[in-house]
Amino acid sequence: MLGAGLWPRILFMGAFVATVTLVVGVWARETGRPWQSMIFLVPGRPSSA
């Protein structure tokens, strides 16, 4: 069911979303924006695109 190289793609996308979320959270915190809201909202963006 998860053959044909699906695991590497799942791991890559998970790492990608986690990295983007952390980068946005750090950026928001450093610029005085509501970082908690950013960290909450960013992971949902890839699934809504």
C-alpha positions in Angstrom: 0.0 0.0 0.0 2.8 2.4 0.8 5.2 1.0 -1.7 6.8 2.5 -4.8 8.7 5.2 -2.9 5.8 6.7 -1.1 7.6 6.8 2.3 10.4 9.1 1.2 7.9 11.5 -0.3 5.9 11.5 3.0 9.0 12.1 5.1 10.2 14.9 2.7 6.8 16.7 2.8 6.6 16.4 6.6 10.1 17.8 7.0 9.4 20.6 4.5 6.2 21.7 6.3 7.9 21.5 9.7 10.8 23.7 8.4 8.5 26.3 6.8 6.4 26.4 10.0 9.5 27.0 12.2 10.9 29.6 9.8 7.6 31.5 9.7 7.3 31.3 13.5 10.8 32.6 14.1 10.3 35.4 11.6 6.9 36.4 13.2 8.4 36.4 16.7 11.4 38.5 15.6 9.2 41.1 13.9 6.7 41.4 16.7 3.8 39.6 15.0 1.6 37.0 16.7 3.9 34.0 16.2 1.5 31.5 17.9 -1.2 32.3 15.3 1.4 31.9 12.5 2.5 28.5 13.8 -1.1 27.4 14.1 -2.1 28.5 10.6 0.9 27.6 8.5 0.8 23.8 8.6 -2.8 23.9 7.2 -1.9 25.9 4.1 -0.4 23.0 2.1 -3.6 20.9 2.5 -5.9 23.8 1.4 -3.9 24.6 -1.8 
